[in-house]
Amino acid sequence: MNNPLLQDYNTAPFSKIENKHFLPAISKLIEETKAEIDAITSNTEVPTFKNTVEALENTGEKLDRATSIFFNLNSAETNDEIQKIAQEISPMLTEFSNDMLLNEALFERLKAVYNQKDTLNLSEEQHMLLDKKYKAFSRNGANLSEEKKKQLRKIDADLSKLSLTFGENVLAETNRFELHITEEKDLSGLPEGVIEAAAQTAEEKGKEGWVFTLDYPSYVPFMTYADNRSLRKKMAIAFGAKGFHNDALDNQQNVLQIARLRHKRANLLGYKSHAHFVLEERMAETPEKVKSFLDELLEKAKPAAQKEFDELTEFAKELDGIHHLEKWDGAYYSEKLKQKLFNLDDEKLKPYFELKNVINGVFTVAEKLYGLHFEEVQNIDKYHTDVKTYEVKDDEGELVAIFYADFHPRAGKRNGAWMTSYKPQQIKDGKNDRPHISIVCNFTKPTASKPSLLTFNEVTTLFHEFGHALHGMLANTHYPSLSGTSVYWDFVELPSQILENWCYEKETLELFATHYKTGEVIPMEYVEKIKDSATFLEGMATLRQLSFGMLDMAWHGSDPSGIKDVKAFEVAAFDNTQLYPDVKENCMSTSFSHIFQGGYSAGYYSYKWAEVLDADAFALFKQEGIFNKKVADRFKGFVLSQGGTMDPMELYIKFRGQKPDPEALLKRAGLL
């Protein structure tokens, strides 16, 4: 009983948890949850909403909290031991999930309630919970024969291990590569802050000179500013070849197996493909709708992208006599062209975006829109000294949420940025239990002479993840499985993407964009240039996003059993969206973590789908004022607080008064 994960706790007891605690705690909590489920199935009373549906919703709370702590650490602060434990825990949880979803007695009780749902006088939220619980069983094998249930269990166990291995390989590949520079001439073009950070990395690794890595804050500036084309090529090939080396960390077989098993699973459950299975529970509904959505956008974006690419090629030719642009030239010449057209570059902007100020800025936006107040506190346990912890309160001083923020790269942290939760919101026994929300990013670290200064892209990333965090923090529903970000996947990006819009507004930038040395507010001409350059190369950016969505649908929209060569399949999928020549050493699929490790399989299109929603929604804020309290209250009341309690399109129409207008996105992107 000395295991902290088995005690009662409010905030996660990170400092007390040792790796040895995870396996015994999760094993015991699985057994406890099974006992809770047995209590439901052995109940001799007639099945009711309360004794079956609500009772099922309330099972496994401690297990959910323990597993969220474990898997969040495996993403943000992992090591060999944690990864090894994950390989044991993951199949255990998959087996337990199957035990529950294939439990006939439990399904019969659920079915009895579901079959009389129209006579039960349920609230809208209760209807949604019943529907969601019933579908969780019926869509995951509850109606299968014993033989097929056995096959399903085997597939699910294999899939859980494969996606873990996929992610471990990508992280190991990211950490394995470094570009060690010893001659100063090879640093030509790089900003002083980037050089200083590389010297710091070299020192940490016990090396002379400068070290660049595949972590975004090191990789992106190198590709954007380094004059040495052959070194840019070396970095780009290393970045694009993760999991594609035909060695112990190779992901090609993992990709093929994951795609085949997902397809086999969908067939077993009566669906034509994995995408048909996934999209049944999405706003988009079918692969056909997703395909036509992507094709329509492609039709608008491709001519613009081709024109921009030709202009960029011409510019590189004039500037440096380069006749054929390669992938390692894109960011470099885009930045040079941007400087020429707008006289604007990240190095001019970064001094105005000190991380501390940007955090205060996003907090101020949340205060002005939703009446939230953030106070940094030191009495909440954290898993790393980099993590900041806050209490979030409303205007009345009532606790709204606990908020964790983890901003800088480390060896144990995967690349990218994400929002997650350590405790969901719910209203239970008359008490509104508030959530514990976290965002994890990989931003430029402070150096000996400078604080952490963000690129404008990092500023929008922070606002994006904080938009997800608001969705979690402002949740106000009865049931945890319908709370916060527990919504259709193609709706979940609306709260995050809409908040990015505030970064481009003068009223917002004046709140926080002050020079880290002088305190001077960002000059008006810079604000204008940020706005003017917002659609710079937008055609190419849109085409890139569409290509990822199309690759995802290619893997998941039809039978993959005939695919033998991952690279050849990918090249064919990219055929209609390709601008740069293919790089034979590179393969995107082998490190496409969103779809092979994260939850975006048959769902990558949802970024673009949600952009249609966010452009249309922000148009209302623009019309009424970006800090208009009435509009903010409606967005909070109908979108941020409601989680998955209603059909998302209904929620959207309640907020907006109309269906989203796709033209709003095309207009904002300058594609009309």
Secondary structure as GFF3:
##gff-version 3
##sequence-region A 1 672
A	DSSP	three_ten_helix	4	6	.	.	.	ID=ss1
A	DSSP	three_ten_helix	14	16	.	.	.	ID=ss2
A	DSSP	alpha_helix	19	41	.	.	.	ID=ss3
A	DSSP	pi_helix	49	54	.	.	.	ID=ss4
A	DSSP	alpha_helix	55	57	.	.	.	ID=ss5
A	DSSP	alpha_helix	61	76	.	.	.	ID=ss6
A	DSSP	alpha_helix	80	101	.	.	.	ID=ss7
A	DSSP	alpha_helix	104	114	.	.	.	ID=ss8
A	DSSP	three_ten_helix	117	119	.	.	.	ID=ss9
A	DSSP	alpha_helix	124	138	.	.	.	ID=ss10
A	DSSP	alpha_helix	146	176	.	.	.	ID=ss11
A	DSSP	beta_strand	179	181	.	.	.	ID=ss12
A	DSSP	three_ten_helix	184	187	.	.	.	ID=ss13
A	DSSP	alpha_helix	192	204	.	.	.	ID=ss14
A	DSSP	beta_strand	210	212	.	.	.	ID=ss15
A	DSSP	alpha_helix	216	225	.	.	.	ID=ss16
A	DSSP	alpha_helix	229	240	.	.	.	ID=ss17
A	DSSP	alpha_helix	252	268	.	.	.	ID=ss18
A	DSSP	alpha_helix	274	279	.	.	.	ID=ss19
A	DSSP	alpha_helix	287	320	.	.	.	ID=ss20
A	DSSP	alpha_helix	327	342	.	.	.	ID=ss21
A	DSSP	alpha_helix	346	349	.	.	.	ID=ss22
A	DSSP	three_ten_helix	350	352	.	.	.	ID=ss23
A	DSSP	alpha_helix	355	370	.	.	.	ID=ss24
A	DSSP	beta_strand	373	376	.	.	.	ID=ss25
A	DSSP	beta_strand	388	393	.	.	.	ID=ss26
A	DSSP	beta_strand	399	406	.	.	.	ID=ss27
A	DSSP	beta_strand	418	423	.	.	.	ID=ss28
A	DSSP	beta_strand	426	428	.	.	.	ID=ss29
A	DSSP	beta_strand	431	433	.	.	.	ID=ss30
A	DSSP	beta_strand	436	440	.	.	.	ID=ss31
A	DSSP	alpha_helix	456	473	.	.	.	ID=ss32
A	DSSP	three_ten_helix	480	482	.	.	.	ID=ss33
A	DSSP	alpha_helix	493	500	.	.	.	ID=ss34
A	DSSP	three_ten_helix	501	504	.	.	.	ID=ss35
A	DSSP	alpha_helix	506	512	.	.	.	ID=ss36
A	DSSP	alpha_helix	524	532	.	.	.	ID=ss37
A	DSSP	three_ten_helix	533	535	.	.	.	ID=ss38
A	DSSP	alpha_helix	538	556	.	.	.	ID=ss39
A	DSSP	alpha_helix	566	574	.	.	.	ID=ss40
A	DSSP	three_ten_helix	575	577	.	.	.	ID=ss41
A	DSSP	three_ten_helix	589	591	.	.	.	ID=ss42
A	DSSP	alpha_helix	593	596	.	.	.	ID=ss43
A	DSSP	alpha_helix	606	624	.	.	.	ID=ss44
A	DSSP	alpha_helix	629	635	.	.	.	ID=ss45
A	DSSP	pi_helix	636	640	.	.	.	ID=ss46
A	DSSP	alpha_helix	648	656	.	.	.	ID=ss47
A	DSSP	alpha_helix	663	668	.	.	.	ID=ss48
###
